Amino acid sequence: MPTHPLRLRIAIWLRRLLPTLYVLGALLIWRNYAASPRGMWADIWLYLYTLPISYPLNVWLLPGEFPFLLGEPVHARSLYFALAVLALAAVIWLGCDSWVRWQRK
């Protein structure tokens, strides 16, 4: 049975590990957010953890506002955070998957 080169094995391993670590970090951030008093300092960690999505939203679509959906603030932020984390985890996985495909060439 042929074995894969070391670089390919590392790429395959990281394709699963990096998105999983990102989602686990998001769960830790969300747990701290849920336990903290409401205010700007609680929201800033949600914003920073999803910065690749929140920054363009804040600059181009919603200048000066936190990018969230309508409704109760906690529910709106939880929906925004969950969607942003899933989107960023998918982007991380796609980047790692393209690296795996490149290593297989």
C-alpha positions as CSV (number, residue, x, y, z in Angstrom):
1,M,0.0,0.0,0.0
2,P,1.6,3.3,-1.0
3,T,2.0,5.9,1.6
4,H,1.5,9.6,1.0
5,P,4.4,12.0,1.2
6,L,4.8,13.8,4.6
7,R,3.7,17.2,3.2
8,L,0.5,15.6,1.9
9,R,-0.2,13.8,5.2
10,I,0.3,17.1,7.1
11,A,-2.0,18.9,4.7
12,I,-4.7,16.3,5.0
13,W,-4.4,16.4,8.8
14,L,-4.5,20.2,8.9
15,R,-7.6,20.3,6.6
16,R,-9.5,18.7,9.5
17,L,-7.7,20.3,12.4
18,L,-7.7,24.0,11.6
19,P,-11.5,24.4,11.0
20,T,-12.1,22.3,14.1
21,L,-9.8,24.5,16.3
22,Y,-11.5,27.6,14.9
23,V,-15.0,26.4,15.8
24,L,-13.8,25.3,19.3
25,G,-12.3,28.7,19.8
26,A,-15.6,30.2,18.8
27,L,-17.4,28.1,21.4
28,L,-15.0,29.4,24.1
29,I,-15.5,33.0,23.0
30,W,-19.3,32.5,23.0
31,R,-19.2,30.9,26.4
32,N,-17.3,33.9,27.8
33,Y,-19.7,36.3,26.0
34,A,-22.8,34.6,27.4
35,A,-21.4,34.8,30.9
36,S,-20.3,38.4,30.8
37,P,-22.4,41.5,31.4
38,R,-23.8,43.0,28.2
39,G,-21.9,46.0,26.8
40,M,-19.4,47.0,24.2
41,W,-16.6,45.0,25.8
42,A,-18.6,41.8,25.6
43,D,-19.3,42.4,21.9
44,I,-15.7,43.3,21.0
45,W,-14.5,39.7,21.2
46,L,-17.3,38.5,18.9
47,Y,-16.2,41.3,16.5
48,L,-12.5,40.5,16.7
49,Y,-12.9,36.7,16.4
50,T,-14.9,37.2,13.1
51,L,-12.8,40.1,11.9
52,P,-12.4,38.9,8.3
53,I,-16.2,39.2,8.0
54,S,-17.0,41.9,10.5
55,Y,-14.5,44.4,9.3
56,P,-15.8,44.6,5.6
57,L,-19.3,44.7,6.9
58,N,-18.5,47.5,9.3
59,V,-16.6,49.5,6.7
60,W,-18.8,49.1,3.6
61,L,-22.3,48.0,4.6
62,L,-22.9,49.3,8.1
63,P,-20.5,52.1,8.8
64,G,-20.0,52.6,12.6
65,E,-22.4,49.8,13.7
66,F,-21.9,46.3,14.9
67,P,-22.9,43.9,12.1
68,F,-25.9,42.1,13.5
69,L,-29.4,41.2,12.5
70,L,-32.6,42.6,13.8
71,G,-34.2,41.3,17.0
72,E,-33.1,40.9,20.6
73,P,-29.4,41.8,20.9
74,V,-28.3,38.5,22.3
75,H,-30.2,36.5,19.7
76,A,-29.1,38.7,16.8
77,R,-25.5,38.5,17.9
78,S,-25.6,34.8,18.4
79,L,-27.1,34.3,14.9
80,Y,-24.5,36.6,13.4
81,F,-21.6,35.0,15.3
82,A,-22.7,31.4,14.3
83,L,-23.1,32.3,10.6
84,A,-19.8,34.2,10.6
85,V,-17.9,31.4,12.3
86,L,-19.4,28.7,10.0
87,A,-18.5,30.8,7.0
88,L,-14.9,31.4,8.2
89,A,-14.5,27.7,9.1
90,A,-15.6,26.8,5.5
91,V,-13.1,29.3,4.1
92,I,-10.4,27.7,6.2
93,W,-11.4,24.2,5.1
94,L,-11.5,25.3,1.4
95,G,-8.0,26.8,1.7
96,C,-6.6,23.7,3.3
97,D,-8.4,21.5,0.7
98,S,-6.9,23.5,-2.2
99,W,-3.5,23.0,-0.5
100,V,-4.2,19.2,-0.3
101,R,-5.1,19.1,-4.0
102,W,-2.0,21.1,-4.8
103,Q,0.2,18.7,-2.8
104,R,-1.3,15.7,-4.7
105,K,-0.1,17.0,-8.1
